[in-house]
Amino acid sequence: MTLKRTGNAVWHGNGPKGNGTISTLSGALKDLPYSVNSRFVAEDGKAGTNPEELIGAAHASCFTMALAFQLTGANLEPTTLETTATVSMDKQDAGWAVTAIHLEVTGTVPGADAAKFQELAETAKKNCPVSKALAATPITMTAKLL
């Protein structure tokens, strides 16, 4: 069985001065604005979104769900898991490139110790579908049990 999820982008105008919108099949994102300014200049998110923060959101959500399943499989029940994915992008000779992703996860998991949490977080990082899709990008992680 193949699951298919879609995202859609529309762009108006030239590269430097144009702008566009991003939408998802589910409607979670609908005509969300993006532009060169929201991608390379404004870091506060108020000018719109950008592909890199969407990669970060996708990766954080996929990894966090995978970690919840890893913990459940180890007979541990997380109360709260919170992940921030920081996507780094650098200008290189051939243009801009995503060069790294860092996952920072904290969790409240009754009965877990730090070593087990770290082990299960590493397994989740390695095996979540978005991590696999981004395998060419170095992905680091910090896991902290609260």
C-alpha positions in Angstrom: 0.0 0.0 0.0 1.4 3.4 -1.0 0.3 6.5 0.9 0.5 9.7 -1.1 0.6 13.2 0.5 0.8 16.4 -1.6 2.0 19.9 -1.2 1.4 22.6 -3.7 3.4 25.7 -4.5 2.4 28.6 -6.8 4.9 31.3 -7.8 4.2 34.6 -9.5 6.9 36.8 -11.1 10.6 36.5 -11.4 13.0 34.9 -8.9 14.2 37.9 -6.9 11.0 39.9 -6.8 8.3 37.3 -7.1 6.3 35.7 -4.4 4.1 32.6 -4.0 1.9 30.6 -1.9 2.2 27.1 -0.4 -0.8 24.8 0.3 -1.3 21.2 1.5 -3.9 18.6 0.5 -5.2 18.5 4.1 -5.7 22.2 4.2 -3.4 22.6 7.2 -1.5 25.1 5.0 -3.6 27.1 2.7 -2.2 29.8 0.5 0.6 30.5 3.0 2.8 33.2 1.5 6.5 32.7 0.7 9.1 34.8 -1.1 12.8 35.5 -1.3 12.4 37.9 1.7 10.7 35.2 3.8 13.3 32.7 2.9 16.6 34.6 3.0 16.0 37.9 4.8 13.2 37.9 7.4 13.9 35.4 10.2 10.9 36.3 12.4 8.5 34.4 10.2 6.2 37.4 9.9 6.8 37.8 6.1 5.6 34.3 5.4 7.1 30.8 5.4 9.9 29.1 3.6 10.7 25.6 2.4 13.4 25.1 5.1 11.1 25.8 8.0 8.5 23.4 6.5 11.3 20.7 6.2 12.0 21.4 9.9 8.3 21.1 10.9 7.9 17.9 8.9 11.1 16.4 10.4 10.2 17.4 14.0 6.7 16.0 13.7 7.8 12.7 12.1 10.7 12.2 14.5 8.5 13.0 17.5 5.9 10.5 16.5 8.5 7.9 15.8 10.0 8.4 19.2 6.6 8.0 20.8 6.3 4.7 19.1 9.8 3.7 20.2 9.0 4.5 23.8 5.6 2.7 23.6 7.4 -0.4 22.2 9.7 -0.3 25.3 6.7 -0.2 27.6 7.3 3.4 28.4 4.5 6.0 28.1 5.6 9.6 27.4 3.6 12.3 29.0 5.1 15.0 26.7 7.7 15.0 23.9 8.8 18.3 22.3 11.1 18.6 19.3 12.7 21.5 17.5 14.3 20.8 14.2 16.8 23.5 13.1 17.5 23.4 9.4 20.8 25.1 8.5 21.3 26.5 5.0 24.6 27.9 3.7 25.5 29.6 0.5 28.0 27.5 -1.5 29.7 27.9 -4.8 26.8 26.3 -6.6 24.2 28.2 -4.6 22.3 27.7 -1.4 22.2 24.2 0.1 20.6 22.6 3.2 23.8 21.6 5.0 22.5 20.2 8.4 19.5 19.5 10.5 19.7 19.4 14.3 16.9 17.8 16.3 16.5 18.9 19.9 14.0 16.8 21.8 12.9 17.0 25.4 10.6 14.5 27.0 8.8 13.7 30.2 8.6 9.9 30.3 7.8 8.3 33.7 10.1 5.3 34.4 12.6 6.1 31.7 16.3 6.8 32.4 18.5 9.1 30.3 20.4 6.3 28.6 17.2 4.5 27.4 15.7 7.8 26.2 18.8 8.6 24.2 18.9 5.1 22.7 15.3 5.2 21.6 15.7 8.7 20.3 18.6 7.6 18.2 16.6 4.8 16.8 13.7 7.2 16.0 16.1 9.6 14.3 17.5 6.9 12.2 14.2 5.3 11.2 11.6 8.0 10.8 10.5 8.4 7.2 11.6 12.0 6.9 15.0 11.3 8.3 15.4 8.6 5.7 14.3 11.0 3.0 16.9 13.5 4.2 19.6 10.9 4.6 22.1 12.9 2.4 21.9 15.8 4.9 23.9 15.5 8.2 21.3 15.2 11.0 22.4 15.6 14.6 20.3 15.4 17.7 20.2 16.4 21.4 17.8 14.3 23.5 17.0 15.4 27.1 14.8 13.6 29.5 12.9 16.0 31.9 
